[in-house]
Amino acid sequence: MVKVLFVCHGNICRSPMAEFMFKDMVKKLHKEDQFEIASAATSREEIGNPVHYGTRNKLAQFGISVAGKYARQMTKQDYEHYDYVLIMDHNNYRNTLRIIGQDKLQKVHLLLDFTARKGQSIADPWYTGDFDITYNDIKEGLEGFYSYLVQQKYIY
């Protein structure tokens, strides 16, 4: 089983978007039994809050529900549990390292590192207001990540 944690600042926009898009993707591929997928925040600002309406509305366009998801903060134990910690941007990459210490097992990656846009960040729609661009960037990252897993033979 491949265990994946998506991480952004508040766990109300980008990381839950990635979590539920990836859950939907692997379900449609009939691979959901090979994954454990979740998301978390690097900050405490939104803990307990539901997913942002912009993310909810964007995912609803594709029949994807985020019902029951509430923001939570990442812990050091998450690093131990998950195989991949996929980060949305450079600031949250640094903040993740503050939470976990060192990435000794090389589990932490920017989501776009699995695309031709390696090293790039996914813009935060909390500030940009553009959930379409964020959706497209996350979709590109998820497709690249899934292809990576297939190439590495981590999923069958």
ROVEXSE-93003 format. One record per atom (N, C-alpha, C): x, y, z; residue in three letters. Coordinates in steps of 0.02 Angstrom, whole numbers, plus 50000, padded with zeros to 5 digits. Atoms other than C-alpha are relative to their C-alpha. Layout:
// residues N
XYZALA...
END
This chain:
// residues 156
500424994150000MET500005000050000MET500445006250000MET499644993750004VAL500625017349954VAL499615005250041VAL500324995249956LYS500255030250089LYS500245007049982LYS499844993350025VAL500175048350029VAL499665005350042VAL500264994249963LEU499965064450128LEU500145006349959LEU499944993750034PHE499645080850037PHE500005005650051PHE499914994849949VAL500175096550129VAL499995007049968VAL499984992950018CYS499815115250111CYS499965004050066CYS499984995749940HIS499695130050231HIS499424998650048HIS500585000449954GLY497925128650300GLY499594993649996GLY500385006150011ASN497255111950235ASN499275001349987ASN500694998650020ILE495705120250166ILE499935001249925ILE500044998750073CYS496145123849983CYS500384994749961CYS499615004150045ARG497575115149893ARG500084992850022ARG499885007049980SER497975099749998SER499364995850001SER500605004250006PRO496165093950016PRO499784999249927PRO500155000850071MET495935097449830MET500404994149973MET499575005450023ALA497415085949795ALA499774993350030ALA500215006249967GLU496815072949922GLU499394997049965GLU500625002750027PHE495075071249849PHE500044998849925PHE499895001450072MET495625072549667MET500374993449992MET499615006250006PHE496885058649696PHE499574994050020PHE500465005449981LYS495595047949787LYS499534998349942LYS500445001050056ASP494425050449640ASP500374996649942ASP499605002850055MET495805046449514MET500124992650010MET499835007049989VAL496335030149594VAL499374995650004VAL500635003849999LYS494525024949621LYS499794998449928LYS500195001150070LYS494165027249435LYS500464995149965LYS499535004850028LEU495715016849397LEU499954993250035LEU500115006249961HIS495085003349519HIS500634998150039HIS499395001149962LYS496675005349623LYS499945002650072LYS500074996849935GLU495945013149781GLU500234995550057GLU499785004549948ASP496374997549881ASP500765000050009ASP499274999849996GLN498225000949848GLN500265006650031GLN499804993549975PHE498215018249928PHE499675001750066PHE500274996349943GLU497985027550090GLU500175007349985GLU499914993150022ILE497735045950051ILE499695004850050ILE500254995149953ALA497555060850168ALA500325006849985ALA499694993450007SER498005079250185SER500035003450068SER499894996549937ALA498595091150320ALA500295006949986ALA499744993150004ALA499185108950355ALA500675000550036ALA499414998549961THR500835115950411THR499845005050056THR500184995049950SER499945129750510SER499434997450044SER500565001749956ARG498675129250650ARG499405004549986ARG500504994750011GLU497635143550578GLU499294997449984GLU500665002350023GLU496215133350502GLU499784993450032GLU500175006449969ILE496185117950615ILE499264999750018ILE500715001149986GLY494415111150625GLY499535003249951GLY500434996750049ASN493765121750481ASN499884995449940ASN500145004150059PRO492915113850330PRO500405002449940PRO499674998250063VAL493625114250154VAL499715006549973VAL500204993550028HIS493575131550073HIS499474999049946HIS500555000650048TYR492015134549968TYR500254999949928TYR499725000050068GLY493095137849813GLY500234993149979GLY499785006950014THR493865120549824THR499394995449996THR500615004150002ARG492175112549864ARG499645000949934ARG500374998550062ASN491365121249715ASN500374997349938ASN499615002450058LYS492785116949594LYS499954992449995LYS500035007350002LEU492795098549642LEU499304997549986LEU500695001950013ALA490895097749637ALA499855000049925ALA500085000050073GLN491015101949451GLN500174993349969GLN499785006650025PHE491815084749430PHE499694994350041PHE500345005149960GLY490665075649551GLY500414997450058GLY499575002149945ILE491975075049688ILE499785003650064ILE500224997349936SER491375077549867SER500585000250050SER499514999549946VAL492445083250014VAL499644999650068VAL500415000549939ALA491085079650142ALA500394996750057ALA499685002849940GLY491755076550317GLY500725001950009GLY499294998049994LYS493475084250286LYS500055006550039LYS499854994049959TYR494095096650417TYR500755000650006TYR499284998749998ALA495795104750425ALA500324997250063ALA499595002449944ARG497125096850533ARG500725001749986ARG499294998550008GLN498945100450563GLN500414993649994GLN499545005650008MET500315088750506MET500404999050065MET499605001649941THR501305079950643THR500634996349979THR499395003950013LYS502995071850655LYS499824992649989LYS500235006950008GLN502055055250669GLN499754998849928GLN500215000750070ASP501315058450496ASP500604998249956ASP499405001550039TYR503075058350426TYR500184992750006TYR499845007049989GLU503365041350503GLU499504995449964GLU500535004250027HIS501705034550438HIS499974999949924HIS500104999550073TYR501635040750258TYR500634998749961TYR499445001450045ASP502745035250114ASP500205006249961ASP499884993850038TYR502575051850021TYR499645005750034TYR500284993949974VAL502305069150090VAL500075005149944VAL499994996050061LEU501835079749940LEU499765007150016LEU500094993149979ILE501955098449967ILE499805004449941ILE500254995750053MET501115112349868MET500485005749981MET499564994450016ASP502465125949879ASP500625000150045ASP499364999749965HIS504185130749942HIS499935002150073HIS500084997949930ASN503595139750100ASN499774994150043ASN500255005749961ASN502645124350157ASN500494994250000ASN499455004949998TYR504125113350110TYR500445001550061TYR499594998049942ARG505165123250236ARG499634998950065ARG500405000949939ASN503755122950363ASN499924992650018ASN500045007349987THR503585104050343THR500644997650033THR499365002049969LEU505435102050381LEU500055002450072LEU500014997649930ARG505175112550538ARG499614995350045ARG500425004649962ILE503845100250594ILE500354993350009ILE499735006849998ILE504765084150552ILE500744999750017ILE499275000249993GLY506585089250572GLY500294998749931GLY499695001650065GLN507605081550433GLN499584995049961GLN500345004850044ASP506905072150284ASP500504994449985ASP499505005350006LYS508075057450314LYS499824994649950LYS500235005350044LEU507015045450213LEU499795002649931LEU500164996850065GLN506745057550067GLN499284998749979GLN500715000850013LYS504865056750079LYS499675006549976LYS500314993550011VAL504535075450057VAL500185002549930VAL499904997650068HIS504295082049880HIS499485005449985HIS500504995650028LEU503455096549794LEU499584995849952LEU500435004050044LEU501955089449700LEU500225000749927LEU499814999150070LEU502555097049536LEU500694997149983LEU499365003450014ASP504235088149555ASP499914993849957ASP500145006050040PHE503395073549467PHE499775001849929PHE500184997550066THR503125084149311THR500615003349969THR499474996250033ALA504175093849187ALA500125006750035ALA499954993749963ARG503905108649305ARG500324999150068ARG499655001749937LYS505045101449440LYS500235006550034LYS499784994349960GLY505385113949579GLY499515005850002GLY500494994650001GLN503855124649545GLN499474998950053GLN500535000249950SER502485128849669SER499325000349967SER500704999350020ILE500615127449653ILE499725006150036ILE500254993749971ALA499835144649679ALA499424998750048ALA500515000649949ASP498725146749830ASP499385004049979ASP500604996450021PRO496945150949775PRO499695004350055PRO500214995649945TRP496635158549947TRP500195007249982TRP499754993450019TYR497665173149879TYR499835001849928TYR500114998550071THR497425171649690THR499265000249982THR500705000550016GLY495575167549693GLY499864995649940GLY500085003950061ASP495885156349542ASP500064992650014ASP500015007249984PHE495365138649586PHE500094995849937PHE499915003750063ASP495405133649401ASP500744998549988ASP499285001050010ILE497295136249387ILE500264995050051ILE499785004649947THR497575127349553THR499784992949983THR500255006750019TYR496485112749496TYR500434997149944TYR499615002550056ASN497445111149332ASN500714998250020ASN499325001449977ASP499135112049417ASP500024993650043ASP500035006049958ILE498635098949546ILE499884993949956ILE500145005650045LYS497925087749409LYS500644997849964LYS499375001550033GLU499585088849316GLU500484996450048GLU499565003149950GLY500545084749476GLY499784993050018GLY500255006649982LEU499425070049520LEU500124994949944LEU499885004550056GLU499555062549346GLU500744998249996GLU499285001450000GLY501455064249353GLY500204995450057GLY499855004249942PHE501515056549527PHE499764992949988PHE500265006750013TYR500415041949476TYR500444996449948TYR499565003050051SER501485038849321SER500664997850031SER499385001749964TYR503035039049433TYR499904993450039TYR500135006049961LEU502255025849546LEU499954993849955LEU500055005650048VAL501835014849396VAL500694998149974VAL499325001350026GLN503595016649325GLN500444996650052GLN499605003049947GLN504355012149493GLN499724993350023GLN500335006349984LYS503174997249503LYS499774999750073LYS500274999749933TYR502485003049671TYR499274998250003TYR500705002250005ILE500734999249609ILE499964995249941ILE500075005150053TYR500144985149499TYR499345000749965TYR
END
